Amino acid sequence: MTKPKGTTKPGKPRQDYPLYAHPGGQWAKKINGKHQFFGVWSNPEAAEESYLNYVARQRLGLPEPNEDDITVDEMVDRYLDARKKHVERKEQGHTKNILSPRTFREIKRHALWLTDSEVHGYRIGQRAVSSLRAADFTELYNQIPAGHGVDSIRHRIHYINGMFNFARRNEWIQGVPNYGTDWRA
């Protein structure tokens, strides 16, 4: 992508902005001797977020996301949509393959906790499912509030593991992540 003729490079949006305006019309940063591009001049906030995600991936040693990989956010959205249909089946009078509204609320609460949790400064919901490692689940386990009882912890783990298994069975993901030894009730 090149900038239109006659366009002047913009200044940094703020003094501590980590990127510079590359003449090609994008925000960039030189990393290991190579120019890395993070977004167009017209959207410096998105470029900065892309840069921060890149830095977090590098710090965690994660590969660049594959286009076929779905994020945890996408998986949770699909899962909640599928489960909502099971609640609607119950409301329509079906007796098989149903889910109570109360159970759906519990599933949703635990799924949203997962997506909003941060591990090593990187929100889990933004990560590709294939990039999750046992160390991430150990960190998640450590983020469960201390006041939770054994049943509450067991439910959280059960609902989240069930979501990953559901995604695998429906071929949204290639396989269930390795949970490690700490992610258990």
C-alpha positions as CSV (number, residue, x, y, z in Angstrom):
1,M,0.0,0.0,0.0
2,T,1.4,3.4,-0.9
3,K,0.3,6.8,0.2
4,P,-1.6,9.1,-2.2
5,K,0.6,11.7,-3.9
6,G,0.8,15.0,-2.2
7,T,0.0,13.5,1.3
8,T,2.3,14.5,4.1
9,K,3.3,12.1,6.8
10,P,1.4,12.7,10.0
11,G,3.1,13.4,13.3
12,K,2.9,11.0,16.2
13,P,-0.5,11.1,17.9
14,R,1.2,11.5,21.3
15,Q,4.8,11.9,22.6
16,D,5.2,8.3,23.8
17,Y,3.6,6.7,20.6
18,P,5.8,3.6,19.9
19,L,5.5,3.7,16.0
20,Y,6.6,6.0,13.3
21,A,4.9,7.1,10.1
22,H,6.4,5.1,7.3
23,P,6.4,6.9,3.8
24,G,4.3,4.0,2.5
25,G,1.2,5.2,4.4
26,Q,1.5,2.9,7.4
27,W,2.6,3.0,11.0
28,A,5.8,1.0,11.4
29,K,8.6,0.0,13.8
30,K,12.0,-1.3,12.9
31,I,12.4,-4.7,14.8
32,N,15.6,-6.8,14.4
33,G,16.7,-4.7,11.4
34,K,13.4,-5.1,9.5
35,H,10.5,-2.7,9.1
36,Q,7.3,-4.2,10.6
37,F,4.0,-2.6,9.6
38,F,1.0,-2.4,11.9
39,G,-1.7,-0.3,10.3
40,V,-2.6,2.7,8.2
41,W,-2.0,6.3,9.2
42,S,-5.8,7.0,9.4
43,N,-6.1,4.6,12.4
44,P,-3.2,5.0,14.8
45,E,-5.1,3.4,17.7
46,A,-5.6,0.1,15.8
47,A,-2.0,0.2,14.6
48,E,-0.8,0.6,18.2
49,E,-3.0,-2.3,19.4
50,S,-1.7,-4.5,16.6
51,Y,1.9,-3.6,17.7
52,L,1.2,-4.4,21.3
53,N,-0.3,-7.7,20.3
54,Y,2.8,-8.4,18.2
55,V,5.0,-7.6,21.2
56,A,3.0,-9.8,23.5
57,R,3.1,-12.7,21.1
58,Q,6.9,-12.3,20.8
59,R,7.3,-12.2,24.6
60,L,5.2,-15.3,25.0
61,G,7.0,-17.1,22.1
62,L,3.7,-17.6,20.3
63,P,3.6,-18.1,16.5
64,E,1.9,-15.6,14.2
65,P,-1.8,-16.4,14.0
66,N,-2.9,-18.6,11.1
67,E,-5.9,-17.4,9.1
68,D,-7.6,-20.7,9.7
69,D,-7.2,-20.5,13.5
70,I,-10.1,-19.1,15.4
71,T,-9.7,-16.9,18.5
72,V,-11.1,-17.8,21.9
73,D,-13.5,-14.9,21.4
74,E,-14.8,-16.4,18.2
75,M,-15.1,-19.9,19.8
76,V,-17.0,-18.5,22.8
77,D,-19.4,-16.6,20.5
78,R,-20.1,-19.7,18.5
79,Y,-20.5,-21.9,21.6
80,L,-22.9,-19.5,23.3
81,D,-25.0,-19.2,20.1
82,A,-25.2,-23.0,19.9
83,R,-26.1,-23.3,23.6
84,K,-28.7,-20.5,23.3
85,K,-30.5,-22.7,20.6
86,H,-30.7,-25.5,23.2
87,V,-32.4,-23.1,25.6
88,E,-34.9,-22.1,22.8
89,R,-35.6,-25.8,22.2
90,K,-36.6,-26.2,25.9
91,E,-38.9,-23.1,25.6
92,Q,-40.5,-24.7,22.5
93,G,-41.4,-27.8,24.5
94,H,-38.8,-30.2,23.3
95,T,-37.6,-32.8,25.9
96,K,-34.2,-33.8,24.3
97,N,-31.1,-31.9,23.6
98,I,-32.2,-28.9,25.8
99,L,-30.6,-26.6,28.3
100,S,-32.1,-24.6,31.1
101,P,-31.8,-20.8,31.1
102,R,-30.1,-21.0,34.5
103,T,-27.4,-23.4,33.2
104,F,-26.9,-21.2,30.1
105,R,-26.3,-18.2,32.4
106,E,-23.6,-20.2,34.3
107,I,-22.0,-21.3,31.0
108,K,-22.0,-17.7,29.8
109,R,-20.5,-16.4,33.0
110,H,-17.6,-18.8,33.0
111,A,-17.0,-18.4,29.2
112,L,-16.9,-14.6,29.5
113,W,-14.5,-14.9,32.5
114,L,-12.2,-16.9,30.3
115,T,-12.2,-14.4,27.4
116,D,-11.7,-11.4,29.7
117,S,-8.9,-13.0,31.7
118,E,-5.4,-11.7,31.0
119,V,-2.3,-13.9,31.0
120,H,1.1,-12.3,30.8
121,G,-0.6,-9.0,29.8
122,Y,-2.4,-10.5,26.9
123,R,-6.2,-11.0,26.9
124,I,-7.0,-14.7,26.4
125,G,-10.0,-13.8,24.1
126,Q,-7.7,-12.3,21.5
127,R,-5.5,-15.4,21.3
128,A,-5.9,-18.1,18.8
129,V,-7.1,-21.3,20.4
130,S,-4.2,-23.2,19.0
131,S,-1.7,-20.9,20.8
132,L,-3.0,-21.8,24.3
133,R,-0.5,-23.7,26.4
134,A,-0.5,-25.5,29.8
135,A,1.2,-22.5,31.4
136,D,-1.7,-20.3,30.3
137,F,-4.2,-22.6,32.1
138,T,-1.9,-22.6,35.2
139,E,-2.1,-18.8,35.2
140,L,-5.8,-18.9,34.7
141,Y,-6.2,-21.3,37.6
142,N,-4.2,-18.9,39.8
143,Q,-6.6,-16.1,38.8
144,I,-9.6,-17.9,40.3
145,P,-10.5,-15.8,43.4
146,A,-9.4,-17.3,46.7
147,G,-12.9,-17.3,48.2
148,H,-14.3,-19.8,45.6
149,G,-15.1,-23.2,47.0
150,V,-14.2,-26.6,45.5
151,D,-17.6,-26.9,43.8
152,S,-17.3,-23.4,42.2
153,I,-13.8,-24.1,40.9
154,R,-15.0,-27.5,39.6
155,H,-17.9,-25.9,37.8
156,R,-15.7,-23.2,36.2
157,I,-13.2,-25.8,34.9
158,H,-15.9,-28.2,33.8
159,Y,-17.8,-25.6,31.8
160,I,-14.6,-24.2,30.1
161,N,-13.3,-27.7,29.3
162,G,-16.8,-28.6,27.9
163,M,-16.6,-25.6,25.6
164,F,-13.2,-26.7,24.2
165,N,-14.5,-30.3,23.7
166,F,-17.7,-29.0,22.0
167,A,-15.5,-26.9,19.6
168,R,-13.4,-29.8,18.8
169,R,-16.3,-32.1,18.1
170,N,-17.8,-29.5,15.8
171,E,-14.5,-29.1,14.0
172,W,-14.0,-25.4,14.9
173,I,-10.6,-26.3,16.3
174,Q,-8.1,-29.0,15.5
175,G,-7.7,-30.3,19.0
176,V,-8.2,-29.4,22.7
177,P,-5.4,-27.5,24.2
178,N,-3.1,-29.1,26.8
179,Y,-4.5,-28.0,30.1
180,G,-1.5,-29.1,32.2
181,T,-1.6,-30.5,35.7
182,D,-2.9,-27.5,37.6
183,W,-6.1,-26.9,35.6
184,R,-8.3,-29.4,37.6
185,A,-10.7,-29.3,40.5
